[in-house]
Amino acid sequence: MARPVRPERSGEPESIGSLLGRLQGEGTLEAGMRLGRLGRAWPAVVGERLAKECMPAALQHRTLIVKATSAAWAVQLRFLSTEICARANEALGGSHVRDVRVVVEPP
């Protein structure tokens, strides 16, 4: 999926409605809203203990990117990726997550 071409900066003020319309058209606003909903439901998605060791970082092209605090927790998340997809989709009310990618980012 190609990224939308952004207009050149003009220095002229832009209306909030225009800006929001463009963000909505790009899907940026919608993806951010889904990520926020998923963040609020995260303990229910992965469990209380695991939620302390990881967090949803991005949702890009139906891939959920999860940050884990260590390689050991990343392995656990990868093992549970099918279940995480199903629970994330349940929390979001649709089939918005197809894959889970885990990255390690220590605190």
TALINBEL-V991258 format. One record per backbone hydrogen bond with DSSP energy under -1.0 kcal/mol. CO is the residue of the C=O (numbers start at 1). NH is the residue of the N-H. If there is no record, write none. Layout:
co;nh
CO;NH
CO;NH
//
This chain:
co;nh
15;19
16;20
17;21
18;22
19;23
20;24
21;25
22;26
23;28
23;29
27;31
28;32
29;33
30;34
31;35
32;36
33;37
34;38
35;39
36;40
37;41
41;44
41;45
42;46
43;47
47;51
50;53
53;69
55;67
58;65
60;63
62;98
62;99
63;60
64;101
65;57
65;58
66;103
67;55
68;105
70;74
71;75
72;76
73;77
74;78
75;79
76;80
78;81
80;84
81;85
82;86
83;87
84;88
85;89
86;90
87;91
88;92
89;93
89;94
99;64
101;66
103;68
//
